[in-house]
Amino acid sequence: MVTPVGTLALLHTSPVHVPVFDALRDRHHPGLVLRHLVDEDLLVRAREAGPGAVAGAVAAVLAGAVADGADAVLCTCSTLGGVAEGAAAEGTAASSGVPVLRVDRPMAARAARARHVLVVAALRSTLEPTLALLAEESGPHAPSVATLVVEGAWERFEAGDREGYLDAVAEAVDRAPVTEGGVVVLAQASMADAAGRASTLMPVLSSPRLGLAAAAKAARTGAVGRG
């Protein structure tokens, strides 16, 4: 008997994430069905008015994914991750027994074990939800946390200059002081490939691989339960 691997819906705020997660699926989770839901306007509105302003729209996307048969949902936008989790907790998807995960939580859990954390972002709107997530995962023994916004990087991303974007992030990471027992957190999923370009002595953590692994496990569990 073939064990079901499940169907995972992914909420993206940029189409650039689609091939990234497809490649990770092919490499680490063959057979997992991915349904990509891309809504760039959600991030635009969240940056203008705050993540709470799009809570209803995010809830509608989650409800639609559940109705379409998703065994789990993964939000790949760090700015909206907390909104997605909150919508699920209020019943949008959780009432159907479908877990909703944010892509950066497993990364934050790993970073929380370090003594020092440098959070690197290209968008200031990403900092607050990322810091809140780190605080949730840290418990009573929280690491010291510093933040770094890579000025001008997001403009390159929006212009379609992915190579320039990743180089800018990697260069900013390499300019940061190295701290003993420290780790670097790349707060946005779009930054993941900058980890391989940085030469810092500190570990550089990114969210896509860890987040997809957690979501794939949730989808597999859901598929088995339905089967």
C-alpha positions as CSV (number, residue, x, y, z in Angstrom):
1,M,0.0,0.0,0.0
2,V,1.3,3.5,-1.0
3,T,1.4,5.9,1.9
4,P,-0.4,9.2,1.0
5,V,2.0,12.2,0.8
6,G,-0.7,14.8,0.8
7,T,-1.6,18.1,-0.8
8,L,-0.1,21.3,0.4
9,A,-1.4,24.7,-0.5
10,L,1.1,27.5,-0.3
11,L,0.1,31.2,0.1
12,H,2.8,33.4,-1.6
13,T,3.0,37.2,-2.0
14,S,5.4,36.8,-5.0
15,P,5.6,34.4,-7.9
16,V,9.4,34.0,-7.4
17,H,8.6,31.5,-4.6
18,V,6.9,29.0,-6.8
19,P,10.0,27.5,-8.4
20,V,11.9,27.6,-5.1
21,F,9.4,25.5,-3.3
22,D,8.9,23.2,-6.4
23,A,12.6,22.5,-6.4
24,L,12.6,21.8,-2.6
25,R,9.7,19.5,-3.0
26,D,11.3,17.6,-5.9
27,R,14.5,17.2,-3.9
28,H,13.2,16.4,-0.4
29,H,9.5,15.5,-0.7
30,P,8.8,13.7,-3.9
31,G,5.1,13.0,-4.5
32,L,3.9,15.9,-2.4
33,V,1.3,17.9,-4.3
34,L,1.8,21.6,-4.2
35,R,-0.9,24.1,-5.0
36,H,0.5,27.6,-5.3
37,L,-1.7,30.6,-4.4
38,V,0.0,33.9,-5.3
39,D,-1.5,37.2,-4.3
40,E,1.1,40.1,-4.5
41,D,-1.5,42.7,-3.4
42,L,-1.7,41.2,0.1
43,L,1.8,42.3,0.9
44,V,1.3,45.7,-0.7
45,R,-1.7,46.4,1.4
46,A,0.0,45.0,4.5
47,R,2.9,47.3,4.1
48,E,0.6,50.3,3.7
49,A,-1.9,49.6,6.5
50,G,-0.4,46.8,8.6
51,P,-0.9,43.0,8.4
52,G,-4.2,43.2,10.3
53,A,-5.7,45.1,7.4
54,V,-5.5,42.0,5.2
55,A,-6.7,39.5,7.8
56,G,-10.0,39.0,6.1
57,A,-8.5,38.5,2.7
58,V,-6.0,36.0,4.1
59,A,-8.8,34.1,5.9
60,A,-10.6,33.9,2.6
61,V,-7.6,32.4,0.8
62,L,-7.2,29.8,3.6
63,A,-10.9,28.9,3.4
64,G,-10.6,28.5,-0.3
65,A,-7.6,26.2,0.0
66,V,-9.3,24.0,2.5
67,A,-12.4,23.8,0.3
68,D,-10.2,22.8,-2.6
69,G,-8.9,19.8,-0.6
70,A,-5.6,21.0,0.9
71,D,-4.3,18.7,3.7
72,A,-2.3,21.6,5.1
73,V,-1.6,25.3,4.2
74,L,1.8,27.0,4.3
75,C,2.1,30.8,4.3
76,T,5.5,31.7,2.8
77,C,5.3,35.5,3.6
78,S,6.9,36.4,6.9
79,T,4.9,39.6,7.1
80,L,1.6,37.7,6.9
81,G,2.6,34.5,8.8
82,G,1.1,35.6,12.1
83,V,-2.1,36.7,10.3
84,A,-2.4,33.3,8.7
85,E,-1.9,31.5,12.0
86,G,-4.4,33.8,13.7
87,A,-7.0,33.2,11.0
88,A,-6.7,29.5,11.5
89,A,-6.9,29.8,15.2
90,E,-10.2,31.7,14.8
91,G,-11.7,28.8,12.9
92,T,-11.1,29.6,9.2
93,A,-9.2,26.4,8.6
94,A,-8.7,24.9,12.0
95,S,-12.4,24.0,12.2
96,S,-11.8,21.7,9.3
97,G,-8.9,20.0,11.0
98,V,-6.5,21.5,8.4
99,P,-3.2,22.9,9.9
100,V,-2.0,26.3,8.8
101,L,1.7,26.9,9.2
102,R,4.0,29.9,8.7
103,V,7.2,29.1,6.8
104,D,9.5,30.9,9.3
105,R,8.5,29.2,12.5
106,P,10.8,26.2,12.3
107,M,13.7,28.6,11.5
108,A,12.8,30.8,14.5
109,A,12.7,27.7,16.7
110,R,16.2,26.8,15.7
111,A,17.5,30.4,16.0
112,A,16.0,30.7,19.5
113,R,18.5,28.2,20.8
114,A,21.4,30.5,19.9
115,R,23.0,33.1,22.3
116,H,22.7,35.9,19.8
117,V,20.5,36.4,16.7
118,L,20.9,38.9,13.9
119,V,17.6,39.3,12.0
120,V,18.2,40.5,8.4
121,A,15.3,41.8,6.3
122,A,14.8,43.8,3.1
123,L,11.5,45.1,4.3
124,R,11.0,46.9,7.6
125,S,7.4,45.4,7.8
126,T,9.0,42.0,8.2
127,L,10.9,42.9,11.4
128,E,8.0,43.2,13.9
129,P,6.4,39.8,13.1
130,T,9.8,38.1,13.0
131,L,10.9,39.5,16.3
132,A,7.5,38.5,17.8
133,L,8.0,35.0,16.5
134,L,11.4,34.7,18.0
135,A,10.1,35.8,21.3
136,E,7.4,33.1,21.1
137,E,9.9,30.4,20.4
138,S,12.6,31.6,22.9
139,G,10.7,31.2,26.1
140,P,12.3,32.4,29.3
141,H,15.9,32.2,28.0
142,A,15.7,34.6,25.0
143,P,18.8,35.3,23.0
144,S,20.0,38.8,22.4
145,V,18.6,40.1,19.1
146,A,19.8,42.7,16.7
147,T,18.2,43.7,13.4
148,L,19.5,44.8,10.1
149,V,17.5,46.2,7.2
150,V,19.3,45.9,3.8
151,E,18.5,49.3,2.3
152,G,17.8,49.3,-1.4
153,A,17.6,45.5,-1.6
154,W,13.9,45.3,-1.9
155,E,13.9,47.8,-4.8
156,R,16.2,45.5,-6.7
157,F,13.8,42.6,-5.9
158,E,10.8,44.5,-7.2
159,A,12.7,45.5,-10.3
160,G,13.4,41.8,-11.1
161,D,17.1,42.0,-10.3
162,R,17.2,38.8,-8.2
163,E,21.0,38.4,-8.5
164,G,21.5,42.0,-7.3
165,Y,19.0,41.4,-4.5
166,L,20.8,38.3,-3.2
167,D,24.2,39.9,-3.5
168,A,23.1,42.9,-1.5
169,V,21.7,40.7,1.3
170,A,24.9,38.5,1.3
171,E,27.2,41.6,1.4
172,A,25.2,43.1,4.3
173,V,25.4,39.8,6.2
174,D,29.2,39.7,5.7
175,R,29.6,43.3,6.9
176,A,27.8,42.5,10.2
177,P,30.1,41.8,13.2
178,V,30.6,38.2,14.1
179,T,29.3,37.3,17.5
180,E,30.3,34.1,19.5
181,G,27.3,31.8,19.6
182,G,25.4,33.9,17.2
183,V,23.3,33.1,14.1
184,V,21.9,35.1,11.2
185,V,18.2,34.8,10.4
186,L,17.2,35.7,6.9
187,A,13.7,36.9,7.7
188,Q,12.2,36.6,4.2
189,A,11.9,33.4,2.2
190,S,13.1,35.3,-0.9
191,M,16.5,35.7,0.8
192,A,17.2,32.0,1.1
193,D,19.8,31.7,-1.7
194,A,21.8,34.6,-0.1
195,A,22.9,32.1,2.6
196,G,25.2,30.3,0.1
197,R,26.7,33.6,-1.0
198,A,27.6,34.9,2.4
199,S,31.0,34.1,3.9
200,T,30.3,35.1,7.5
201,L,31.5,32.6,10.2
202,M,28.1,32.6,11.8
203,P,25.5,30.1,10.7
204,V,23.0,31.6,8.3
205,L,19.4,30.3,8.6
206,S,16.7,30.6,6.0
207,S,13.1,29.5,6.1
208,P,12.0,27.6,2.9
209,R,13.6,24.2,3.5
210,L,12.7,24.0,7.2
211,G,9.2,25.4,6.7
212,L,8.4,23.1,3.8
213,A,9.6,20.1,5.8
214,A,7.2,20.9,8.6
215,A,4.3,21.6,6.2
216,A,5.0,18.4,4.3
217,K,4.8,16.4,7.5
218,A,1.5,18.1,8.4
219,A,0.1,17.4,4.9
220,R,1.2,13.8,5.1
221,T,-0.5,13.4,8.5
222,G,-3.7,15.0,7.1
223,A,-3.7,12.8,4.1
224,V,-3.3,9.6,6.2
225,G,-6.1,10.8,8.4
226,R,-8.4,11.3,5.4
227,G,-7.4,8.0,3.9
